[in-house]
Amino acid sequence: MSPEEFTKYKAMVFPRVVLAGHGVMAQLGDVCKEFAFAKKALLVTGPRTRQICGEDAARILKKAGMTPTLVECGSATTEEVDRIVAEAKKAKPSVIVGVGGGSKIDIAKVAASKLRVPFVSVPTSAAHDGLSSPRASIRDGGMPYSIDAVMPIAIIADTAVIVKAPYRLLAAGCADVIANTTAVLDWELAHRLHNESFSTSASTVAKFAAETLITHASDIKPGLEESVWFAIKQIIISGMSMSIAGSSRPASGSEHMFAHMLERNVPGRSLHGEQCGVGTIMMMYLHGGNWQRIREALVKIGAPTTAKELGVSKAQVVQALAHAHEIRTDRYTILGAKGLSEDAAERVATITQVC
């Protein structure tokens, strides 16, 4: 092939500023000044996170000479996104700041994407890697969907704030990152069998984040800000792997399909990252990998590894596993196009001690 015939290109968007550590919230105003945002800012938060961090963020922005408008939102639904977009059109902000957990971050980043304004991510918990990714999980008609949004221009992860959140959220975030192990295996399989586009860089970054948490699982403990510091870096790195790939492939595979199907069938019983962790155990078994190592890491971190710990029954796990392939028919995984029979699904759940 001659140089003139080579037309392949790649576009990657990353945060320009990432601050992670004790007390970094105080730098929110300086970061906004650095980007020379106009004076108006819209802060998207929730009723609880407003008290935890939202009011402080507003005061910091005021001190920096900006005029913040603080709006509260609920669950991450298309209706809430539309409402926040309408609020933003009234406020006419030059930047949208998401202050809260995963759902608040997702709503803010989708609103910013729709309005084509910069987005700053200020997480108060770390339940999944969405705080640093250009993807968002939004419910439409009661069903969760992963959609394109916008990469945050800045991430300000204050470990002194995040450590105060329930430890269960951090454990779920770690489980979500550990799920990269099977997501990458699924991606490699799709590349070999269907010639799907594959990024070695993205897969390496995703695997690095997961492997780091697995190797150091014993160091992730409740109530320790140092544990938050260690985990949040891998959660941020995992989110960035999706920007490198241009899709959620390096961080979302068959284990996420299982999680979404379980949530669809039995909503509200457990956290997304917790479901992904359990799914990863079973999918690693299907890939012929060391599923015991995944399970042991999740146990050390304190994330669920069984149906009982997820608050669901054996039958519900089997049903979700047997129908997980229906979630994304466009994405080839170890589940194949036809999925598993219920007998096979029950066998997998039993062997891996999920049920």
Secondary structure as the mmCIF struct_conf table of DSSP 4:
data_model
#
loop_
_struct_conf.conf_type_id
_struct_conf.id
_struct_conf.beg_label_comp_id
_struct_conf.beg_label_asym_id
_struct_conf.beg_label_seq_id
_struct_conf.end_label_comp_id
_struct_conf.end_label_asym_id
_struct_conf.end_label_seq_id
HELX_RH_3T_P HELX_RH_3T_P1 PRO A 3 GLU A 5
BEND BEND1 ARG A 16 ARG A 16
STRN STRN1 VAL A 17 GLY A 21
TURN_TY1_P TURN_TY1_P1 HIS A 22 GLY A 23
HELX_RH_3T_P HELX_RH_3T_P2 VAL A 24 GLN A 27
HELX_RH_AL_P HELX_RH_AL_P1 LEU A 28 GLU A 34
TURN_TY1_P TURN_TY1_P2 PHE A 35 ALA A 36
BEND BEND2 LYS A 39 LYS A 39
STRN STRN2 LYS A 40 THR A 45
HELX_RH_AL_P HELX_RH_AL_P2 PRO A 47 THR A 49
HELX_RH_PI_P HELX_RH_PI_P1 ARG A 50 GLY A 54
HELX_RH_AL_P HELX_RH_AL_P3 GLU A 55 LYS A 63
TURN_TY1_P TURN_TY1_P3 ALA A 64 GLY A 65
STRN STRN3 THR A 67 GLU A 72
BEND BEND3 SER A 75 ALA A 76
STRN STRN4 THR A 77 THR A 77
HELX_RH_AL_P HELX_RH_AL_P4 THR A 78 ALA A 91
BEND BEND4 SER A 94 SER A 94
STRN STRN5 VAL A 95 GLY A 100
BEND BEND5 GLY A 101 GLY A 101
HELX_RH_AL_P HELX_RH_AL_P5 GLY A 102 LEU A 115
TURN_TY1_P TURN_TY1_P4 ARG A 116 ARG A 116
STRN STRN6 PHE A 119 PRO A 123
BEND BEND6 THR A 124 THR A 124
BEND BEND7 ALA A 127 HIS A 128
HELX_RH_3T_P HELX_RH_3T_P3 ASP A 129 SER A 132
BEND BEND8 SER A 133 PRO A 134
STRN STRN7 ARG A 135 ASP A 140
TURN_TY1_P TURN_TY1_P5 GLY A 141 GLY A 142
STRN STRN8 MET A 143 ASP A 148
BEND BEND9 ILE A 153 ILE A 153
STRN STRN9 ALA A 154 ASP A 158
HELX_RH_AL_P HELX_RH_AL_P6 THR A 159 ILE A 162
TURN_TY1_P TURN_TY1_P6 VAL A 163 LYS A 164
BEND BEND10 ALA A 165 ALA A 165
HELX_RH_AL_P HELX_RH_AL_P7 TYR A 167 ILE A 178
TURN_TY1_P TURN_TY1_P7 ALA A 179 ALA A 179
HELX_RH_AL_P HELX_RH_AL_P8 ASN A 180 HIS A 194
HELX_RH_AL_P HELX_RH_AL_P9 THR A 200 THR A 215
TURN_TY1_P TURN_TY1_P8 HIS A 216 HIS A 216
HELX_RH_3T_P HELX_RH_3T_P4 ALA A 217 ASP A 219
TURN_TY1_P TURN_TY1_P9 PRO A 222 GLY A 223
HELX_RH_AL_P HELX_RH_AL_P10 GLU A 225 ALA A 245
TURN_TY1_P TURN_TY1_P10 GLY A 246 GLY A 246
BEND BEND11 SER A 247 SER A 248
HELX_RH_3T_P HELX_RH_3T_P5 ARG A 249 ALA A 251
BEND BEND12 GLY A 253 GLY A 253
HELX_RH_AL_P HELX_RH_AL_P11 SER A 254 ASN A 265
BEND BEND13 VAL A 266 VAL A 266
TURN_TY1_P TURN_TY1_P11 PRO A 267 GLY A 268
BEND BEND14 ARG A 269 SER A 270
HELX_RH_AL_P HELX_RH_AL_P12 HIS A 272 LEU A 286
TURN_TY1_P TURN_TY1_P12 HIS A 287 GLY A 288
BEND BEND15 GLY A 289 GLY A 289
HELX_RH_AL_P HELX_RH_AL_P13 TRP A 291 ILE A 301
TURN_TY1_P TURN_TY1_P13 GLY A 302 GLY A 302
BEND BEND16 THR A 306 THR A 306
HELX_RH_AL_P HELX_RH_AL_P14 ALA A 307 LEU A 310
TURN_TY1_P TURN_TY1_P14 GLY A 311 GLY A 311
HELX_RH_AL_P HELX_RH_AL_P15 LYS A 314 HIS A 323
HELX_RH_3T_P HELX_RH_3T_P6 ALA A 324 GLU A 326
BEND BEND17 ILE A 327 ILE A 327
TURN_TY1_P TURN_TY1_P15 THR A 329 ASP A 330
BEND BEND18 ARG A 331 ARG A 331
TURN_TY1_P TURN_TY1_P16 ILE A 334 LYS A 338
HELX_RH_AL_P HELX_RH_AL_P16 GLU A 342 ILE A 351
TURN_TY1_P TURN_TY1_P17 THR A 352 GLN A 353
#
